[in-house]
Amino acid sequence: MSVIEVHELHKAYGETVAADAVSLTVEDGEIFGILGPNGAGKTTTVECLIGLRRPDRGRIRVLGLDPRRDGRALREQIGVQLQESRLPDALRVGEALELYAHLYEAPADPDRLLTDLGLTERATTAFGNLSGGEQQRLSIALALVGDPRVAILDELTTGLDPNARRETWHLIEQVRASGVTVVLVTHFMDEAERLCDRLAIIDRGRVVATDTPAALIGGVETSAQLRLRTVPPIEASALADLAEVHAVATEGEELVIRGDGDVLHAIATRVRALGAVTVSARLGQATLEDAFLALTGRDHAPEELRADAAGEVSP
Ligand SMILES: Nc1ncnc2c1ncn2[C@@H]1O[C@H](COP(=O)(O)OP(=O)(O)OP(=O)(O)O)[C@@H](O)[C@H]1O
């Protein structure tokens, strides 16, 4: 069953087209990712979903409701954590939950939420004294306090250290396991690959693909990635003209080369011709970043989309 249906959503701010014929469906019980670089139109799409913005055109149904017309009924059934939502520094964790619980007719039990989200010992701590990870856990708790069927979480792990990110991912999986459908807005490739059952890649206001991470990555299998180290080191520009090479980047002492066809042979021949010796050559597997590049036709991913944008994280 689809819990969210968006058909040809269009939204512009003056000359800027933020959402250009965006269509997507979110199925009951899944973690659905909306992945794209800054400015791609993710937040605009989500704000239309929850009735905060009026689309210029298009049809949206969330749990069968029209977010603009049936906003009140919808807000009883969805939980939202919006980007950079902050609480007053002096507000204590338990007080915040009680306060938010009063906004709903049939709220979840705040004590159970504190337990589920590992915040029981912080119940009397003021928001301003929580760590970044704890603040994010509280914002998940607040998104769940109405006992929603759908939780929409926008840029949940931005600014968190790798440990706190992993903890947050685990919590999101628990939320899904409890039967809540999760829409996760993110610009982190690794997060989308690790957590989402399916995802829509958005670029410049358009959905360029929707599928499971594995299927999106599978679609670019023919593109090989090689990490190469030589002595003496050779410049990226010394390989860039090879027909089999699509892109070369320098990462530390390694060259990261993407290409196809007989790219290994072409590189080996060039390395020898340059009088260099290969110290290590590792073939990498395609990632969501490769899928993004293939689907958007860009030759490099925007900096903030890379997996390590918030530090080195391995799932
Ligand atoms: N209120 C607004 N007025 C004018 N332009 C806006 C407004 N909100 C967003 N935009 C523009 O619309 C485009 C899409 O923005 P949006 O915030 O939806 O993207 P995003 O993918 O969520 O990006 P980010 O990850 O940076 O939040 C951007 O070019 C942005 O500058």
PDBQT file of the ligand as one rigid body, heavy atoms in Angstrom, charges set to zero:
ROOT
HETATM    1  N1  LIG A 401      11.745  30.413   0.411  1.00  0.00    +0.000 N 
HETATM    2  C1  LIG A 401      12.502  30.394  -0.675  1.00  0.00    +0.000 A 
HETATM    3  N2  LIG A 401      12.608  31.476  -1.484  1.00  0.00    +0.000 NA
HETATM    4  C2  LIG A 401      13.369  31.443  -2.584  1.00  0.00    +0.000 A 
HETATM    5  N3  LIG A 401      14.092  30.388  -2.994  1.00  0.00    +0.000 NA
HETATM    6  C3  LIG A 401      14.048  29.279  -2.226  1.00  0.00    +0.000 A 
HETATM    7  C4  LIG A 401      13.266  29.223  -1.024  1.00  0.00    +0.000 A 
HETATM    8  N4  LIG A 401      13.425  27.992  -0.475  1.00  0.00    +0.000 NA
HETATM    9  C5  LIG A 401      14.257  27.320  -1.291  1.00  0.00    +0.000 A 
HETATM   10  N5  LIG A 401      14.642  28.084  -2.343  1.00  0.00    +0.000 N 
HETATM   11  C6  LIG A 401      15.513  27.676  -3.461  1.00  0.00    +0.000 C 
HETATM   12  O1  LIG A 401      14.920  26.533  -4.059  1.00  0.00    +0.000 OA
HETATM   13  C7  LIG A 401      15.921  25.570  -4.398  1.00  0.00    +0.000 C 
HETATM   14  C8  LIG A 401      15.624  24.260  -3.691  1.00  0.00    +0.000 C 
HETATM   15  O2  LIG A 401      15.786  24.463  -2.288  1.00  0.00    +0.000 OA
HETATM   16  P1  LIG A 401      15.507  23.328  -1.213  1.00  0.00    +0.000 P 
HETATM   17  O3  LIG A 401      15.763  23.913   0.144  1.00  0.00    +0.000 OA
HETATM   18  O4  LIG A 401      14.189  22.719  -1.470  1.00  0.00    +0.000 OA
HETATM   19  O5  LIG A 401      16.628  22.277  -1.575  1.00  0.00    +0.000 OA
HETATM   20  P2  LIG A 401      17.275  21.148  -0.684  1.00  0.00    +0.000 P 
HETATM   21  O6  LIG A 401      17.554  20.018  -1.602  1.00  0.00    +0.000 OA
HETATM   22  O7  LIG A 401      16.443  20.857   0.499  1.00  0.00    +0.000 OA
HETATM   23  O8  LIG A 401      18.631  21.802  -0.244  1.00  0.00    +0.000 OA
HETATM   24  P3  LIG A 401      19.352  21.820   1.193  1.00  0.00    +0.000 P 
HETATM   25  O9  LIG A 401      19.894  20.442   1.392  1.00  0.00    +0.000 OA
HETATM   26  O10 LIG A 401      20.433  22.842   1.013  1.00  0.00    +0.000 OA
HETATM   27  O11 LIG A 401      18.297  22.222   2.176  1.00  0.00    +0.000 OA
HETATM   28  C9  LIG A 401      17.255  26.190  -4.024  1.00  0.00    +0.000 C 
HETATM   29  O12 LIG A 401      17.765  26.805  -5.173  1.00  0.00    +0.000 OA
HETATM   30  C10 LIG A 401      16.873  27.226  -2.987  1.00  0.00    +0.000 C 
HETATM   31  O13 LIG A 401      17.805  28.286  -2.990  1.00  0.00    +0.000 OA
ENDROOT
TORSDOF 0
